[in-house]
Amino acid sequence: MEVVFNGDAIACTNGESLSGLLQQLGYQQGGFATAINSTFVPRSDYDNTQLQQGDTIEVVAPMQGG
């Protein structure tokens, strides 16, 4: 199946969890926030959030500065 991750189409396994995809892509715990289809996903839900064909996933990290 295909999803859009930070603007790029990528293939992933059918029924893949958000947690599994993030691990595959090298994201470690902490330091970023995730939204699927413009809806924030709490970190506690990553394991139970199943991705669907065509989902748009955005991962953002807070920026420092002023």
C-alpha positions in Angstrom: 0.0 0.0 0.0 1.1 3.6 -0.4 1.0 6.5 2.0 2.4 10.0 1.8 5.1 10.7 4.4 6.2 14.3 4.8 5.2 15.0 1.2 6.8 11.9 -0.4 4.8 8.8 -1.5 6.2 5.7 0.1 5.2 2.0 0.1 4.5 0.2 3.4 3.0 -3.1 4.5 -0.8 -3.4 4.5 -1.9 -3.0 8.1 1.3 -1.3 9.2 1.1 0.6 12.5 2.3 4.1 12.8 4.9 3.0 15.3 6.2 0.3 12.9 6.6 2.8 10.0 8.4 5.4 12.1 10.8 2.7 13.3 11.4 1.6 9.7 12.2 5.2 8.8 14.7 5.6 11.7 12.6 7.8 14.0 13.4 7.2 17.6 11.1 8.0 20.6 10.7 11.6 21.4 11.6 14.9 19.8 8.8 15.0 17.2 5.0 15.1 16.8 3.0 13.2 14.3 -0.3 13.9 12.4 -2.3 11.6 10.1 -4.6 13.4 7.7 -4.1 16.6 9.6 -5.1 15.0 12.9 -2.6 14.9 15.8 -1.8 11.4 17.0 -0.7 11.1 20.7 2.5 9.1 21.1 0.5 6.6 23.3 -1.6 5.7 20.3 1.3 5.0 17.8 1.3 1.2 18.3 -2.5 1.0 17.9 -2.8 3.4 14.9 -3.1 1.3 11.7 -2.2 3.1 8.5 -4.6 3.1 5.5 -4.0 3.4 1.8 -3.5 7.0 0.9 -3.0 8.4 4.5 -1.0 11.6 4.7 1.5 11.4 7.6 3.4 14.5 8.8 6.2 14.3 11.3 7.4 17.6 12.7 10.1 18.5 15.2 10.0 21.6 17.3 12.4 24.4 16.4 14.4 26.5 18.7 15.2 30.1 18.2 13.5 33.4 18.4 
